[in-house]
Amino acid sequence: MYWVILNIDRKPMSKIHLIIITILLSSFLLVSCLKEDDVLYQGVTGKKGFEWKTFGDENTQPKYRGEISDGEPNGLGTLSLPNGENYVGEWKDGKRNGLGTHLSPDGKKYEGEWKDDKKHGQGTETYPNGSKYVGEFKNGVKLSKKFFSGISPLSE
């Protein structure tokens, strides 16, 4: 879309008109350059187990939508698996790192810290029956055997 401005009177345009036109054209260019989040799909390989690709089938492959750097998830993003599993949170070098929330199809939910694609640090795991584990994880493993349902602890 181009705008053509005709000065029919042949009078010189005032500086304010030039500033307004410049602002309008600049905003149009900035808005037209904005794009939606990028999308990647997980493809299976022999070495790492998977690689990120810019094409795929969301009905059969995990789909990532969010910030990307060097062809991998980096920053904030969402991973959706065909089985209904989801992760929303921070990514670094293609792995879950930082704060994030993981939802399982069975209703289990984890909110907390991640490192290298594993639950690592403080987190809360909530189960479909309402019980919770609140505590520390290390490399995906709970460091305590205490669970809570409301206020009273339950054994695992």
N, C-alpha and C positions, 0 to 999 in steps of 0.2 A: 504494500500500500504506500503510495507516494502522494505527498501533498504539494501542490503547485500554488504558489502565492503570486498573484499578479498585482502589480501596483498600477492601476489604471490611471490614476491622477498624475503619475510620473513624479510624485513628490518623494523625497527621500524618506526611508523608513526610520522611525525613531529608534534609539538604542533599546528602549524598553520592549519594542516589538521584536527586535532581533533576539533579545534575551528570552522572551517568552517562546519564540519559535525554537530556539536552541534547546530550551528545557523540554518542550514537548517532543521534539525529535529524539533527544537523549533518552527520555523515559520510554518512548516507544521501542527504541533499540534495546534497552535494558530488559524490558518485559518480554520482548520477543526472543531474547537469548536464554531466558529461564527455561529449565526443563524439569521433567518429573524425575523421581529417583531412578537410578539405574537398576537393572535386573541381571542377576546371574543365576545359573543352574549348576548343581553339583553333578559332575560326571564321574563315574568309577574308573580308577586307573590301578595299575599294579603296584607302583612305588608308594605313594602317600595314602592310597586307599581311595582318594577322590581328587578332582581338580575342578576349578571354577570355570564355567564356560558361559558365553554370552547368548547361547541358544539352548533350547531344551524343551521338555514337555512337562508342564506343571502337574499333569495327571499321574506321572510316573517318577518324577525327579524332584528332589528338594529345590525350592525356589527362594532366592534371596532378593530382597528389595531394600535398597538403601545406599549409603555412601560407599564408594569404591575407589581404591587407589592401587595402582599397579596390577589391575585385573583381579583383585581380591577384595572381599569386604573389609573396610576400614572406616571406623566411625560408628554412627548409629544405623541400625538396620533390623529387618525382620526376616526370619527364616521360617518358611512354611513347608511342611512335609505332606506328601499325599495322604498319609494315614491320619491327618488332623493335628499332628504335633506342631507346636509353634514356639519360637524363641524371639523375644523382642528385647533389644539392648545393644550394648557396645561390642565392637569387633576390633581386632587388631591382627593384621597379617593373615586374614582369612579364617581366624578362629575367634570363638567367643572369649572376650577378655574385658573385664570391668564389671559394671552392674548390668543385670539382665533378669528377665522373667521367662521361665520355661513352663509351658502348659502341655500336659500329656492328654491323649484322647480319653483316658480312663478317669480324668478329673484331678489328677495329682498336679500340684503347682509348686514350683520353686522360684523364690525371689531372693536374689542375693548376688554375691560376687562370683566371678568366673576367672579362670586362668587356663590358657591353652586348651580351650574347649571342655574343661572340667569344672565342676562346682569346687570353688576354692576360696576360703575366707568365711566371713559371716553370711548366714543365709537362713531362710525359713522355708521349710517344706511342709505343705498343707496337703492332707490326704482326703479322699472323697468322703470318709466317715466323719470328718471334722477335726480329727486329731492333727497335731502339729509337732514338728521337730524344729526347735529354734536353737541355733548354735553354730559351731564351726565345722567346716568341711576342709579336707585336705586331699587334693587330687581325686575328687569325686566321692570320697569316703567320709561318712559322719564320724566325728571324733568323740562323740558321746553316745550312750545308749538310752538317753532320756527323751521321752516323748511327752507331750502335753495335750490334754483335752480340756480346754478351758483353763482351770487353775491347777488341777491335780495331775501329777506326773503319771504316765502309763509306762509299763515296761514294753520293750520291743518284742 
